[in-house]
Amino acid sequence: MNAAELIEKYFELNDEERLRFQKLESLYLFWNDQINVISRKDTDQLYERHVLHSLGIAKFIQFQPGTKVLDIGTGGGFPGIPLAIMFPDVQFTLVDSIGKKIKVVNAVKDELGLENVTAHHQRAEKVKGKFDFVVSRAVTKLKPQWSWINKKISAESFNILPNGFIGLKGGDLTEEVEEMHFDVEEIPLSAFFEEPFFETKKIVYVAKP
């Protein structure tokens, strides 16, 4: 199964989206040879373990046009880049504390012509402005992450879900969830994707109180 077929197994793509997703492999293989942003053992599984994993968020929520999303600790651009392809009318701000990773993100988004993406070499807690949603993929535990970003989440919601944090995580989250002082929703990605990789993967959603 090629890249487009794996994505189109779960999502309807137009020609521009399909082409952008197809380009991701050659772009990341090129940049990963220079700056290691993806585990070497994962490069053969780029579309399953990075692209489709990121798009789990698109199964959880369909962002409305004009939504502002902050991706913290984006690394090489996950989940931000795949989400930006899927939601061209949503504004994505991608940040990472490691400058060389943001170099890759900027190169990828420029090559794909993603005008809805801006990327900055910056720590999450230093980001200015307000966002409707903050997303991340396995950056750190929920409690410190929430302390960095909760004041950056706008109080006024216009999506189907209240504004908040949407994270991609794996394994047993019992301890992390117990450390939080309000509701954390856990959604298994196996509810959306049938590949074995997703059996232990989850979305966690924390609505802004």
Residue pairs with C-beta under 8 A, 6 or more apart in sequence:
1 9
3 21
3 22
3 24
3 25
3 46
3 47
3 51
4 13
4 18
4 21
4 22
6 47
6 48
6 52
7 13
7 18
7 21
7 47
7 51
7 52
7 55
8 18
10 52
10 55
10 59
10 192
10 193
11 55
11 58
11 86
13 21
17 85
17 86
20 85
20 112
20 114
21 47
21 51
21 82
21 85
23 111
23 112
24 46
24 47
24 51
24 81
24 82
24 108
24 112
25 46
25 47
27 107
27 108
27 111
27 112
28 37
28 38
28 43
28 46
28 50
28 76
28 108
29 43
31 37
31 76
31 104
31 107
31 108
32 38
32 40
32 43
32 76
35 100
35 101
35 103
35 104
37 75
37 76
37 77
37 101
37 104
38 46
38 50
38 76
42 49
42 50
45 197
48 195
48 197
49 197
50 78
50 82
51 78
51 82
52 193
52 195
53 78
53 79
53 137
53 168
53 189
53 197
53 198
53 201
54 78
54 79
54 80
54 81
54 82
54 83
54 137
54 168
55 79
55 82
55 83
55 86
56 79
56 168
56 189
56 192
56 193
56 198
56 201
56 203
57 79
57 83
57 135
57 166
57 168
57 203
58 82
58 83
58 86
58 87
59 189
59 192
59 193
60 166
60 187
60 192
60 203
60 205
61 133
61 159
61 160
61 161
61 166
62 160
63 69
63 83
63 87
63 90
63 132
63 133
63 159
64 90
64 158
64 159
64 160
65 89
65 90
66 89
66 90
66 91
66 158
67 87
67 90
67 91
67 132
67 133
67 158
67 159
68 90
68 91
68 93
68 129
68 130
68 131
68 132
68 133
68 154
69 80
69 83
69 90
69 91
69 92
69 93
69 131
69 132
69 133
69 134
69 135
70 92
70 93
70 95
70 124
70 127
70 131
70 133
70 134
70 135
70 149
70 152
71 79
71 80
71 83
71 92
71 93
71 94
71 95
71 134
71 135
71 136
72 95
72 124
72 127
72 134
72 135
72 136
72 139
72 145
72 148
72 149
73 95
73 96
73 97
73 124
73 136
73 137
73 139
73 140
74 80
74 94
74 95
74 96
74 101
74 102
74 105
74 119
74 136
75 96
75 101
75 137
76 101
76 104
76 105
76 108
77 94
77 104
77 105
77 108
77 109
77 119
78 137
79 135
79 136
79 137
79 168
80 92
80 94
80 105
80 117
80 135
81 94
81 105
81 108
81 109
81 112
81 114
81 117
83 90
83 92
83 135
84 90
84 92
84 109
84 114
84 116
84 117
85 112
85 114
87 116
88 116
89 116
90 116
91 116
91 118
92 116
92 117
92 118
93 117
93 118
93 119
93 120
93 127
93 129
93 131
94 102
94 105
94 117
94 118
94 119
94 120
95 102
95 119
95 120
95 121
95 122
95 123
95 124
95 127
96 102
96 105
96 119
96 121
96 122
97 121
97 122
97 123
97 124
98 121
99 121
102 119
102 120
102 121
105 117
105 119
106 119
109 117
109 119
120 127
124 139
124 145
124 148
124 149
125 148
125 149
127 152
129 152
130 152
130 153
130 154
131 152
131 153
131 154
131 163
132 153
132 154
132 157
132 158
132 159
132 163
133 153
133 159
133 163
133 164
133 165
133 166
134 149
134 152
134 153
134 164
134 165
134 166
135 165
135 166
135 167
135 168
136 145
136 165
136 167
136 168
137 167
137 168
138 167
138 168
138 169
138 170
139 145
139 167
141 176
141 179
142 167
142 173
142 176
142 177
142 179
142 180
142 184
142 204
142 206
143 176
143 179
143 180
145 165
145 167
146 165
146 180
146 206
149 165
150 165
150 208
153 163
153 164
153 165
153 208
154 163
154 208
155 163
155 208
156 163
157 163
161 205
161 207
162 207
162 208
163 207
163 208
164 205
164 206
164 207
164 208
165 204
165 205
165 206
166 203
166 204
166 205
167 203
167 204
167 205
168 189
168 201
168 202
168 203
169 176
169 201
169 202
169 203
169 204
170 200
170 201
170 202
171 200
173 184
173 186
173 202
173 204
177 184
177 186
177 204
180 206
182 206
182 209
183 206
183 207
184 204
184 205
184 206
185 204
185 205
185 206
185 207
186 202
186 203
186 204
187 202
187 203
187 204
187 205
188 198
188 201
188 202
189 198
189 201
189 202
189 203
190 198
190 199
190 201
192 198
